[in-house]
């Protein structure tokens, strides 16, 4: 979900790294997971945009005017090409049935009100029915679940795992499932609406007050002002519910998440927790112990509803989940939820959107999350460097700060919430993502995520309706031009891609495939940047270097973030690295693993090593010692 208001808070803590070593205890599950020998790569794809080859891109265009992609557009050929990019998991974004301004009443689906829907195609984070999928994505909406099931099977056949969104913090204002399993009732169906709060109410209420549509700002009009039978600046909701971002106003602000309502997890308006808290020491217990703890506990109704939703999709064939704004939901719920998921499928893949650095360890250790977004530290720092006003000196400190949970920090340079690298508002040039991508993908054992179109330099320039350019719209029907050229009338072969787009995709393919096959990237890391900042002439804070190694593979990684300058220097390896690598005095050939065109000699003498580096603008080397 796009959350523009959060950034002021986040920027305050960008460089506030935790310094208390007592927090960084030995965590057995972290140690165990770090024994994985190879990294993983997640391809986030906005499902309704991937296969859309319509290039009209009319402002506020309808599905007939601007087109839409379908589940069936992910053909065997398309999926194999994604797999060959170096991808291990696909996150199909926008799959659960969310509000959408299109008439599907003949399929038993009620119409949605434009006054409480963002965009024409709707926000994927205003889910209307958790037991079904977006009808826009199906060739035959009546068979939409069957078509999604077939996509899961094709994805598995191609050798990749499937991830979908679950958004536990909020649901659409008009939540209503048409396909609830037997015995399952809708959110809020049994709520006591005479109370602001009850532990088993699914929502919070303002008794005696009716919901009012927000006052639209800056000339905004739903559907761009197009006439619609339901667009009358009214939405019937009595009593008014609290809004998804926590606003208690019966008339939320335009910048609130007014299209959604906040889910109640048993926390009273004054902050009281009406559920059991985890005993001391549970941060070091595995999911099995957590599962046993909750077995005999009474928990709020919302907890049960979301657990059942997750288990339903696991039964359906989904391999994991990305949890939206997980930090807005109590960590005890995540212990309950994720231990249930892992009990059903120990290999289930769980990603959480968490931005508060002080909560990281709670959500990993107590909440049993596999991976958290590394946005506030690594992403924000790298973005500043790419924009020309940051320093690589900060990056080693981030890795040090996160050393006990580094495997659990998901790395990315783009996702649906962030600006496209190639947009003028970010870097203005997709090539500036190349050194950043090498660093992001190789500096830790954590997974790497890329956003569809990133690999061909998509700038997100289209003005689709709700929101503004620089981020590919998640609210409206639109085409993605650079990706459409690669899709090439659904041949998925890059037949219409430019030379620059092909070269960029080749870079991503080389890098990502290297990461998933490298044993060194699954094991040891050490910074050599600060050592070289002190010891090496011409080495500066636009360059970053570090080493990775395993018993089978020893790597020296160097990236140049400067878009104009070539740098030449004698990169030095300190004594402790030479000792750990058991290198004797002598010369060792090193060769770049990305393009196999750069070679140099590592000279070891007197327990130190030196290797000549000549690196061009935006260049990177992954040097392997023979």
N, C-alpha and C positions, 0 to 999 in steps of 0.2 A: 504494500500500500504506500502511496506517496504521502509523506509526512513532513511538509515543509517547515512546520513550527519547531521540529525537534532540534534543528541544527544549531540554534543559539546555545542550547544547553550542552549539546555534544562538543562544540568547539571549546567550551570552557575546560573540558576534561581531556582534550586530545593528547596533551603531553603530560598529564598528571599520572605518571606511571606508579603503580604500587611499589613501595620500597620496603614493606615489612616482610622480612624473610620468614617470619613465623607462619605466614599464609602459605608459603611454598613448601608444604610438607610432601613427603614421598607418597604418591598416590598410586596404589597398586594397579588400578585399572588403566591409568595412563601408561605405566611401565609396560603392562601387557600389550596394550594396543600399539605401542611404539615398536613392537617386535615385527609388525607388518613390514614386509620387504619391499613393497612397491606402493607408490602413491596412486591416488584416484583422481579422475577428472569428471566434473559435472557440467553438463551442457544445459543451461537454462534456456528454454524456448517458450516464447509466448505463442501458445498453441494456435490461436485463431489467426495469427499473422504469418506463420511459417510458409504455408502453401498458397497464400493469396497472391495471384499473379496479376491482379487488376491494378493498373497504374493511374487510375483517375485521380485519386486523392482529393476529392472534393471536400471542402470544409463542412463538417457535420454531415457528411455523406451517409446515405443509407447502405444497408447490406447489398441491395441491388445495384447501387451506384458505385460503391467502392470495393465491393467484394469481401470475402472472408475465407480463411483457410479451414480445412476440415481434418478430422482424425485420419481420413483415408489418404490425405496428401502425404502422410508419412509412410511412403511406400517402402518396399524392401530395399530398393535402390537408394532412397533418401536416407534410410536408417543405416545402411552399410557405409555410406559416405560420412555420416556423422561419427560412426564407430571408428572409421579409418582416420578421422581427425585426431584420434587419441582419447576418445570419450569412453568412460566406463558407466556413467549414470546419466539419464536424461530427467530433468525436472520439467515436467509438462505444466506450465503455469496457466492458470485460468480454466482448469477442468471442472471443479465442482460447480453446480448450477447456481449462477449469480444473477442478479437483476439485469435485465436487458430490454431495451425498448424495441420490441418486435412482437407481433401478435402470434402467439402459439396456443391460443385458446382451444383450437380443435384437437390439441393433444392433452387437454385437461390442465393446462398451465395458465394461471391468472396473469393478466397484463400488469406491468410495472409502471409506476408513476414517475414521469420525468422530473418532478419536483424533488424527489429523493433518490435520484439516480445520477451518478456522475458520468457524463458522456452519453452517447447513443448506444454503444455496445456494452456499457456498464463496467463497473469496477469488479475485478476478480476477487476483491476482498470484501465484497458485500454479498455473502453467500445466502442464497434463498432456500436451497434444498441440498442438504449434505448427503442425501441418499440417491442423488442423480447427478447428471453432468449437463453442461451448457448445451442447449439444443442447437445453437448456432454451429456447433462443431460437427454435427452429424449430417450425412447426406439425407437420411430419413430420421427426423427427430423422434419418431415413435420407437425407433430401434437404437437410440443414442447410447444406451448402456452396452448393448451388444457391439456397437462399433468401437466404443472405448475398450471393451474387453479384447477385441481383435487387435487393437493397437498395442495393448500390453503384450499380447502373445507375439506380435511381430518384433517388438522391441527386444523381448527376451530371446527370440530366435536370432536376432542380430548380435547378441552377446552383451546387451546392456541392461541395467536395472532401471526401474521406473519409480520416480518420486512425484508426489502431488502435494498441493497446499492443503493445510488445515489451519483455520483462523480462529483459535479458541477465544480470543479476547472479545470478538464482536460478531454479529450476524446482521443481515439486511433487516431493515425496519419491517418489512412485510414477509418475514420468514414463513414459509409454508412448504412442507414436503408433500409431493403427490405419490411418493413411492416408499413411504416409511415401511420398514419390515414389521411383521406382526408384533404387536405389543409395544411398539415404539411410538411415543407421542411427540408432537412438535415442541420446540422451545417455547416456554411461556404458556402452554395450553392449560396447565393446572396452577398457574401463579395466582396468589391472593393479591389482586391489584388494589385492594384498599390499603395496603401497606407499602411504605417506601422500600422496606427491606424485610425479607424473610430468608432464612438460611437456605430454604429449598425453592425459593423463587428463582427463576432463570434470569430475570431482569430486575433492574431498579426502577421505581416509579415515582412520579410526582402526583399523588392522588388529588383529584379535583381539578387538575389542569390538563388542558388539551395541548397536544403538540402543535407547534407552528413552524411552517417552512422558514428557513433562515432568510434574512434580508440579503439578496444577491448583490454583490459588489462589482465595481469596475465595469458596469454595463453587461454583466453576464446574464444570459437568459437560457433556460433549459432548451436543448436542441437548437441553440442558436436563434431562438425566437420563432421557430416553426410552430404552427398551430397543431395542437394535439388534444384529444378529448380529455385526457387526464391532467394536462398541464394548465392548472388554474390557480397556482400558488397556494394550494391546500393539500393536506394529506391527513386522512382520518386516523388519529391515534389518541385514544382516550382510555386511561390517563397517559400522559406523556412519559416516555421512557428516557432514561439517561443515554447520552450519545456515546458512541464507541470509544472516543479518546478520553472519556471520563467527564465530559461536560454534563452538569446537572440541570442546565437550563432547558425549559420547555420549548424555547425558541433558540436552538444552538446558533453559533456564529457560522458564517459562510466558510471560514477556514477550519471549523471543526469537521469531524468525520460524520457529518449530519445524515449521510445515507445509511448509517449503521447504528446499532444499539449495543450498549455495553452488557456483557454477560456477567452475571453474579456468581462468584466462586465461593461464597460463604464468608465474605469480608464485609462487615457492617459499615455504614457510612462514616462512623467514627474510627474505623481501622481495626476493630476487634476481629480476630480470627475465630470463627465458629466451626473449627475442625481441629483434629489432632495435629500437633507439630512433630517433626521428626526428632527422635532422641539424639542426645549428644553422641558424636562419633559416627553417625550415619553417612557422613560425607565420604567415609572410606569403606562403606559396605557396598557390595555389588547389587545388581538389580534384583537378584533372587531374594535377598534379605529384605529389600524394599517391598517387593511383592507380598511376601509373607506378613510384613508389618501391617499392610492395609487390608488384608483379607478379612479381619474381624472388626474393622472400624466402620462406623457410620460416616458417610461422606455426603457433601451437598449433591443435589440432583444434577446440577450442571456437569459435575465431574463424571458421573455415570454416562450422561448423554454423549460427551465427547469421547470417552473411552470406547463406547460402543460404536461410534462413527469410525474411529481408527481401526478397530478390529474388523468391522465390515469391509473396509477397503483392503486390509491385509488378506482377508478371505477372497476378495475379488481378484487379487493377483498383484496389487501394488507392493513395492518393495521398501518404501519409506516415505517420510513426510518432511516438508519444510513448514515450520510453525511460525506464522506471522506474529510479530510483536510479542514474543514469548515473555519478555520481562514485565509485561503488564498483567501477567497471570501469576498467582503465588507459586513458589517453588515446590510447595508440598503437593499441589496438583500434579506437577510434572513428575514427581517421584511416583505418584499413583498411576498416572497415564503411561509414562515410558516404561515402568517396570511391567505393566500389563502388556504393552507392545512387545517388549523383549522376551517376555515369557512365551508369547505366542510365536514370535519369530526372532530368535537371538541375533540374526543378521540384519534385522530391519535398520534402515539408514535414517538417522534423525538429525535434522538441521534446524537451528533456532536463530531467529532474528533477535539478538540482544546487543544493546549499544552501551549500557552502563557497565564500565570496566570493573566497578566494585562488585558486580554481581556475577562476573564470569565464573568464578570457581564454585559458587553455590549452584549455578544452573548446570554445570558439568558434573559436579560431584554429588550434590543432593538431588538435582533434577534429572540426572541420568541422560543429559543431552550428549550426542556424539560430537556435534560440531556447532560452533557459534560463529557469527560473522566477525571477521577481523576488520571492521570498518574504521572505528574511532582511532585505532592506533596505526596499523600498517597501511590501510587504504588511504586514509586522509594524509598521512605523511608522504606517501609516494605521489599522490595527486599534486601536492604542493611542489614537489621536485619536478614533476612533468611540466608544471605550469611556469617553472623558472624562478620560483621564489622559495624553494625549500632546500634542505641540505641532507645528503646521504648520511651525515654523522648521526642522525637520529635513529636510523634503522637498526643498528646493532643493539641499541638500548631496548627497543621493542622486543626483540628476540630474547634478550636477557630477562626482561620483565615477565615474559610469558613462558619461560623455559619449562615450568612444570606442567603446563597445559598446551604447549605449542602444537601438539598433534591435533588438538580439538578446535583450532582456529581456522575456519574456512577462509581461503584467500581468493580475492577477485579484484578486477579493475572495472568491471561493468556488471550491473544487474538492472532490473526494471525500475528501481528507485533512483539510480544514479545517472548522471549525465553521460552521454556517449563520449568516448575519448576524442573522436574526430570532430565533435561539435566545437564551435568557436568558444562556447562558454566553458569548456574543459581545456583541451590542449590544442584543438584546431587542426590536428594532423594525426591520423591513426598510427603513423610510424613512431610517434613519441611513446606509444604504448609498448614498443618492442623491448627496450631494456627493462622497463617496469614489469613487463610480463615475465621476463626471464627471472628477475629477482623474486616476484610474487610466487612463481611456480616452483622455484628450486630452493628457497631459503629454509624451508621447514619440511617436516614429514606430513603436514596437513594436506587435505584435498585442495585442488584448484577448481575454480568455477569460471566459465566464460558465458557470456550472454549472446544469444543467437545474433548474427550479423556483426559481432565484434571482430570475427576472424576475417571479414572482408571490408572493415573500416566504415561501417554504417555511421553517419553523423547525426541521425535522428532529427532531420531538418523539417519534416512535414508538420504543418499546423492542422491537426485533425479535428479539433473542436475543444473539448475540455482539456485544460492544461496548456502548456506551451512547449515549443520545440526545444531540443537538446536531449530530451528523453523520448524514446519511441513510445507513442501513446499506448497506454493500457486501457483507455476508456472508450475509444472510438474505432470504427472501421477504417483501416488505412493500409497502404502498402509500404513495404520496406525496400526501397529501391536497390541498394547494393546487394541485398540478399536475393531479390527478384532476378537480378542479372545472373547470380550463381544458380538459382533454381532453374532458369532457362526453360520456361514453359514446362516445368515439372520433369525435365530430364536430369536435374540435379547433377550437372557436370561442369558448371562454371562457363558454359558456352558463350554467355554474353558479358562475362566479367571483364573489367579492364585489366591491363597488364599489372597495374599497381595492386588491384584487388587480388589477383592470382598470386602475386608475390607475397602479399601479406598472409593469405590463407596458407601458402606453403610454409611460411615461417611458423605459424601456429601449429601446423601439422607436425613439423619437425620437432618443435619444442615439446608439445604435449605428449607425443609418442615417446620421446626420450624420457620424460618424467615418469611415465607409467612402467617403463622397463628398467629403470636405473635402481640398483640395489643401494647405492650410496645415498640417494635422496630419501630412502626409507630409514636411514640410520643416523649417522653422526654429523653434527654441524659445529663449526667454530668460526668466529669472526676473525678476520685478519685486516679489516679496514682501518681500525684505530691504530694498530701497529704500523701500518704503512703510512698513515697520516703523520706519524711521528718520525718515521725512518726514511721515507722514500721521496726523493726530489721529483717534482712535477705531478705527484699524486695529489688529488684534491677532492673536495666534497661534492663534485659532480660525478665521481666514480665510486663504485661500491665493489668490494671484493670479500669473499668468504670461501671456506672450503667445506666440502662434504665428503664423507668416506664410509666405506664398509670394508670387510675383509677382501672383497673381490674388486673394489673399484675406488679410485682416489681421484677427486675432482677439485679443480681450482676454477672458481667462477668470478668473472669480471664483467661489469656493465658500465657503459658510459651514457649518462643521461643527457649530456650536452648535445644539442642539435646542430652545432656548428663546428666544434673543435675536435681535432684528433689529438690524442694524448699518447705519449711514449714514456715509459719508465721501466725500471727494474723492480718488478713486484717481489716482495720478500716474504718468505715463510719463516715464522719464528721457530726457535729451537724445540718447543714442545710439540709442534706439528711434525717436525722431522723425526722426533723420537716416537711419536704415536704411529707414524707411518713406517717406522723401521727402515728409513732410507739411509744408506751408507754414502760416504763421499763419492761423488762422481756426477756424470751427466745423464739426465733422463729426458727422453723425448716426450713432449706433450702435444696433443692435437685437439683441435676444436671439434666437438661432437655435433654442433648444429649444422654446419655447412661443409665440414671436412676440408677447409681450404687454408686454415691458419695453423701453423706449427711453430713451436719454439722449443727451447732447451731449458730444462730446470737444472741449474747447477747447484749441487749440494757440497758445501765445504765448511768444515768446522761447526757442524750441527746447525747450520742455517742454510736456507735455500734462496736462490734468486732466479727469476724467469723474466725474460724480456717481453714486454707487452707493448704493442702498437695497436691502438684501438680507435677506430673512426667514430664519427658522430653517430649517436644512437646505436652503437655497436655493442655486442655481447659475445663473450667466449665462455663455453663450457669445456675447459681443458682437462682432458683425461691423461693421466700419467701411464705411459706404457711400461 
